[in-house]
Amino acid sequence: MGLFMRISGLLGQVLILLLRAAAASDNLPALLGSNATQFAVYSLPNVTFPLSPSWAGQIPIPGASDDKLFFWLFQGESHNASQNLIKTQIPYFAHAVLSGRSILPLNLKAIALGDAVFGNGAAVSDVVTTTYLHQQASYYGIPEPILSAFDAADRQCGFDRVLSQLTYPPKGSISIPGNPEGLNFLRRKRELPANKKAKTKRQQPCPDDGKAPDTPALINASVNAACFLGCATFSTALAYLNSTHGCFNPYNVHYTCQERLEDYDSASWLNQPGVKKAIHALQKEYQECNETILETTELPEPPAYEVLPELLAKGVKVHVYSGDWDLLLNHWGTELVLQNMT
């Protein structure tokens, strides 16, 4: 229960996803106390459509006298998380809920991971990038010499041998070669001293020399750049597409400038005094993504290694899906991670 007890700040939003199911049941008084009306959300500024019944506010965290958990319960609504890193936490919270039913009596039956980071970072990025570029080559009009340069990088790094093993039914787990961009969790775990925290980010940023990797030679140089820690097909592909397509969006590779992006400035709306008052939040300035909190609460390992298998063994259903137009977390990487769970 240690992880569950320490929930606070930004990560408290993840627990909202697990608690929403309880809002339509008899568990609400047990969760919020008999005077649940003090948490009721009656209206929100500039929201004209009907709101589902909801409750929001702060409740004490057992074992953490100086901290509180912010929650927002919605009655009987389906749910989804908007941030890939936040979704990574969901299996850990689900595991904590199962372990602490005496404190939080939820009958957790299923979780959903949509475009989520839940496996080996190298498997979901560099290893599958070239395959995804081939899938989108006709849409982007990627020249054959460019694709050939990425193919050469795959052969050099051993990624082609990985994907040739991606078959169904699975024939066993697949080893991820090397440590591309420092993202191979198992390699980092072996190489870093026990007293140092494994980082998912490369050790230093690559200098911006103004040369976009838009030729085979520059692609090769970028893939092998020391600042990327080698075999950087993922970062090279992002740089190539950003330089050749003005409206490139890695979350939706078919995005055009004529369309409106869905990732609107939610932080500005949530920071309105009226919104904070309505949801019983502290009147302080909030930001959409806090790197300090994310680094402080970095998980010991991706949930695909132990946590998700344990949830499945305990009867919790896990719905996993990836969008066809999402380069950052494309379906090839998701399939590779799932196969390695067998």
Backbone hydrogen bonds, N-H to C=O, Kabsch-Sander energy under -0.5 kcal/mol:
donor,donor_aa,acceptor,acceptor_aa,energy
5,M,1,M,-2.6
6,R,2,G,-1.3
7,I,4,F,-1.3
9,G,68,K,-0.6
11,L,8,S,-1.0
12,G,9,G,-1.2
13,Q,10,L,-1.8
14,V,11,L,-1.2
15,L,11,L,-0.8
16,I,12,G,-0.7
16,I,13,Q,-0.7
17,L,13,Q,-0.6
17,L,14,V,-1.3
18,L,14,V,-0.7
19,L,15,L,-2.1
20,R,16,I,-1.7
22,A,19,L,-1.3
23,A,19,L,-0.8
23,A,20,R,-1.0
24,A,21,A,-0.7
25,S,22,A,-1.7
28,L,25,S,-0.9
31,L,27,N,-2.1
32,L,28,L,-2.7
33,G,29,P,-2.4
36,A,34,S,-0.9
38,Q,35,N,-1.4
39,F,36,A,-1.9
40,A,37,T,-1.5
41,V,54,S,-2.3
42,Y,40,A,-0.6
47,V,44,L,-1.7
48,T,46,N,-0.6
55,W,73,L,-2.0
56,A,39,F,-3.3
57,G,71,F,-1.7
59,I,69,L,-2.1
61,I,64,A,-0.6
61,I,67,D,-1.3
64,A,61,I,-2.3
67,D,64,A,-1.6
69,L,59,I,-3.1
70,F,68,K,-0.5
71,F,57,G,-2.3
73,L,55,W,-3.4
75,Q,53,P,-2.4
76,G,20,R,-0.8
76,G,74,F,-0.6
77,E,74,F,-0.7
87,K,83,Q,-2.1
88,T,84,N,-1.1
89,Q,85,L,-0.6
89,Q,86,I,-1.4
90,I,86,I,-0.6
90,I,87,K,-1.0
92,Y,89,Q,-0.5
93,F,89,Q,-2.3
94,A,90,I,-2.7
95,H,91,P,-2.3
96,A,92,Y,-2.1
97,V,93,F,-2.5
98,L,94,A,-2.1
99,S,95,H,-1.7
100,G,96,A,-1.2
101,R,98,L,-0.7
103,I,100,G,-1.5
104,L,100,G,-2.7
106,L,104,L,-2.4
108,L,106,L,-1.2
111,I,317,K,-2.3
113,L,319,H,-3.4
114,G,112,A,-0.5
115,D,113,L,-0.6
115,D,321,Y,-2.9
117,V,84,N,-1.0
118,F,116,A,-1.0
121,G,183,L,-0.7
122,A,183,L,-1.1
124,V,120,N,-1.6
125,S,122,A,-0.8
127,V,122,A,-2.1
128,V,125,S,-0.8
129,T,125,S,-0.9
129,T,126,D,-0.6
130,T,126,D,-0.5
132,Y,128,V,-1.9
133,L,129,T,-2.3
134,H,130,T,-2.1
135,Q,131,T,-1.6
136,Q,132,Y,-1.6
137,A,133,L,-0.5
137,A,134,H,-0.8
140,Y,136,Q,-2.1
141,G,137,A,-1.5
142,I,137,A,-1.8
146,I,143,P,-0.5
147,L,143,P,-1.9
148,S,144,E,-2.8
149,A,145,P,-1.6
150,F,146,I,-1.8
151,D,147,L,-2.5
152,A,148,S,-2.5
153,A,149,A,-1.7
154,D,150,F,-2.2
155,R,151,D,-2.2
156,Q,152,A,-2.5
157,C,153,A,-2.3
158,G,154,D,-1.1
159,F,154,D,-1.7
160,D,154,D,-0.9
162,V,158,G,-1.0
163,L,159,F,-2.1
164,S,160,D,-1.4
165,Q,162,V,-1.4
166,L,163,L,-1.3
167,T,165,Q,-1.7
181,E,230,G,-1.7
182,G,179,N,-2.3
183,L,180,P,-2.2
185,F,183,L,-1.1
188,R,184,N,-2.6
189,K,185,F,-2.4
190,R,186,L,-1.5
191,E,187,R,-2.3
192,L,188,R,-2.6
196,K,193,P,-1.8
204,Q,227,C,-0.6
209,D,207,P,-1.1
212,A,210,G,-0.9
214,D,212,A,-2.4
219,I,215,T,-2.6
220,N,216,P,-2.2
221,A,217,A,-2.1
222,S,218,L,-2.4
223,V,219,I,-2.7
224,N,220,N,-1.6
225,A,222,S,-1.3
228,F,225,A,-1.0
229,L,226,A,-1.3
230,G,225,A,-1.4
232,A,223,V,-2.4
233,T,231,C,-1.6
236,T,232,A,-1.8
237,A,233,T,-2.3
238,L,234,F,-2.2
239,A,235,S,-2.2
240,Y,236,T,-2.5
241,L,237,A,-2.7
242,N,238,L,-2.4
243,S,239,A,-1.7
244,T,240,Y,-1.6
245,H,241,L,-1.7
248,F,245,H,-1.8
252,N,249,N,-1.3
253,V,325,W,-2.9
255,Y,252,N,-2.1
259,E,256,T,-1.7
261,L,259,E,-0.5
264,Y,262,E,-2.4
266,S,264,Y,-2.2
269,W,265,D,-1.1
270,L,266,S,-2.6
271,N,267,A,-1.6
272,Q,269,W,-1.4
275,V,272,Q,-0.5
276,K,272,Q,-2.3
277,K,273,P,-2.2
278,A,274,G,-2.0
279,I,275,V,-2.0
280,H,277,K,-1.1
281,A,276,K,-2.8
284,K,282,L,-2.1
291,E,289,C,-0.7
294,L,290,N,-2.2
295,E,291,E,-2.6
296,T,292,T,-2.3
297,T,293,I,-2.2
298,E,295,E,-1.2
304,A,118,F,-2.1
305,Y,302,P,-1.7
308,L,303,P,-3.1
310,E,306,E,-1.9
311,L,307,V,-2.3
312,L,308,L,-2.5
313,A,309,P,-2.2
314,K,310,E,-1.4
315,G,312,L,-1.6
316,V,311,L,-2.4
317,K,109,K,-2.7
317,K,315,G,-0.5
319,H,111,I,-2.7
319,H,317,K,-0.5
320,V,318,V,-0.6
321,Y,113,L,-2.0
326,D,323,G,-1.3
327,L,250,P,-2.3
327,L,325,W,-0.7
328,L,250,P,-1.2
330,N,327,L,-0.9
334,T,330,N,-1.6
335,E,331,H,-2.6
336,L,332,W,-2.1
337,V,333,G,-2.4
338,L,334,T,-2.5
339,Q,335,E,-2.4
340,N,336,L,-1.9
341,M,338,L,-1.3
342,T,339,Q,-1.5
